[in-house]
Amino acid sequence: MKDNISKHRQKIDELDSKILDLIQDRVAEAISIRRLKIEQDIPLFTPERETDLINSLVEKSNGRLPAEVIEDIWKTIIRGGKRTGDNL
C-alpha cells in the first residue's frame, strides 16, 4: 500500500516540477509582452484578455475542475507574473 502511495507522490512531484517550469516560461513571455507594451505605449492591463483566457480554460477543462478553481489558479499565476514584471 505504501509503495503505491510513494509512486503516486513521485508522479505528483514530477508533475509539480513540470508545472513550475511551465509557469516560469509563461512569466518570461508575459515579461516580454510587458516590455513591448511599454515600448509601444500600450496599456499594460487588458481585463478582457484575462477574462477570455480564464473562460477558455474553463471550457477546455470540460468540468474536470470547478470554474472557481481554474479562476483562482490563473488569477494567482497572472498576479505572480505582474509582480515579477514590476521588477523590470
CYANA upper distance limits for C-alpha pairs under 8 A (distance plus 0.5 A):
  1 MET  CA      5 ILE  CA      7.05
  2 LYS  CA      6 SER  CA      6.59
  3 ASP  CA      7 LYS  CA      6.69
  4 ASN  CA      8 HIS  CA      6.82
  5 ILE  CA      9 ARG  CA      6.58
  6 SER  CA     10 GLN  CA      6.53
  7 LYS  CA     11 LYS  CA      6.74
  8 HIS  CA     12 ILE  CA      6.68
  9 ARG  CA     13 ASP  CA      6.62
 10 GLN  CA     14 GLU  CA      6.77
 11 LYS  CA     15 LEU  CA      6.68
 12 ILE  CA     16 ASP  CA      6.49
 13 ASP  CA     17 SER  CA      6.81
 14 GLU  CA     18 LYS  CA      6.91
 15 LEU  CA     19 ILE  CA      6.56
 16 ASP  CA     20 LEU  CA      6.61
 17 SER  CA     21 ASP  CA      6.75
 18 LYS  CA     22 LEU  CA      6.70
 19 ILE  CA     23 ILE  CA      6.60
 20 LEU  CA     24 GLN  CA      6.65
 21 ASP  CA     25 ASP  CA      6.73
 22 LEU  CA     26 ARG  CA      6.59
 23 ILE  CA     27 VAL  CA      6.63
 23 ILE  CA     77 ILE  CA      7.87
 24 GLN  CA     28 ALA  CA      6.73
 25 ASP  CA     29 GLU  CA      6.88
 26 ARG  CA     30 ALA  CA      6.70
 27 VAL  CA     31 ILE  CA      6.63
 27 VAL  CA     80 GLY  CA      8.48
 27 VAL  CA     81 GLY  CA      5.55
 27 VAL  CA     84 THR  CA      8.13
 28 ALA  CA     32 SER  CA      6.84
 29 GLU  CA     33 ILE  CA      6.80
 30 ALA  CA     34 ARG  CA      6.60
 30 ALA  CA     81 GLY  CA      7.25
 30 ALA  CA     85 GLY  CA      8.22
 31 ILE  CA     35 ARG  CA      6.72
 31 ILE  CA     81 GLY  CA      7.97
 31 ILE  CA     84 THR  CA      8.37
 31 ILE  CA     85 GLY  CA      5.91
 32 SER  CA     36 LEU  CA      6.87
 33 ILE  CA     37 LYS  CA      6.61
 34 ARG  CA     38 ILE  CA      6.69
 34 ARG  CA     44 LEU  CA      6.95
 34 ARG  CA     85 GLY  CA      7.74
 35 ARG  CA     39 GLU  CA      6.71
 36 LEU  CA     40 GLN  CA      6.57
 37 LYS  CA     41 ASP  CA      6.23
 37 LYS  CA     42 ILE  CA      5.25
 37 LYS  CA     43 PRO  CA      7.25
 37 LYS  CA     44 LEU  CA      6.80
 38 ILE  CA     42 ILE  CA      6.77
 38 ILE  CA     43 PRO  CA      8.32
 38 ILE  CA     44 LEU  CA      7.89
 46 THR  CA     50 GLU  CA      7.29
 47 PRO  CA     51 THR  CA      6.78
 48 GLU  CA     52 ASP  CA      6.46
 49 ARG  CA     53 LEU  CA      6.54
 50 GLU  CA     54 ILE  CA      6.75
 51 THR  CA     55 ASN  CA      6.60
 52 ASP  CA     56 SER  CA      6.54
 53 LEU  CA     57 LEU  CA      6.76
 54 ILE  CA     58 VAL  CA      6.66
 54 ILE  CA     70 ILE  CA      7.70
 54 ILE  CA     71 GLU  CA      6.57
 54 ILE  CA     74 TRP  CA      7.51
 55 ASN  CA     59 GLU  CA      6.82
 56 SER  CA     60 LYS  CA      6.75
 57 LEU  CA     61 SER  CA      6.64
 57 LEU  CA     70 ILE  CA      7.81
 58 VAL  CA     62 ASN  CA      7.53
 58 VAL  CA     63 GLY  CA      7.98
 58 VAL  CA     65 LEU  CA      8.39
 58 VAL  CA     66 PRO  CA      8.35
 58 VAL  CA     67 ALA  CA      6.07
 58 VAL  CA     70 ILE  CA      7.03
 58 VAL  CA     71 GLU  CA      8.50
 59 GLU  CA     63 GLY  CA      8.18
 61 SER  CA     65 LEU  CA      6.77
 63 GLY  CA     67 ALA  CA      8.20
 65 LEU  CA     69 VAL  CA      7.02
 65 LEU  CA     70 ILE  CA      7.27
 66 PRO  CA     70 ILE  CA      7.12
 67 ALA  CA     71 GLU  CA      6.60
 68 GLU  CA     72 ASP  CA      6.55
 69 VAL  CA     73 ILE  CA      6.64
 70 ILE  CA     74 TRP  CA      6.64
 71 GLU  CA     75 LYS  CA      6.42
 72 ASP  CA     76 THR  CA      6.64
 73 ILE  CA     77 ILE  CA      6.77
 74 TRP  CA     78 ILE  CA      6.44
 75 LYS  CA     79 ARG  CA      6.41
 76 THR  CA     80 GLY  CA      6.56
 77 ILE  CA     81 GLY  CA      6.73
 78 ILE  CA     82 LYS  CA      6.77
 79 ARG  CA     83 ARG  CA      6.76
 80 GLY  CA     84 THR  CA      6.67
 81 GLY  CA     85 GLY  CA      6.51
 82 LYS  CA     86 ASP  CA      6.62
 83 ARG  CA     87 ASN  CA      7.55
 84 THR  CA     88 LEU  CA      8.25
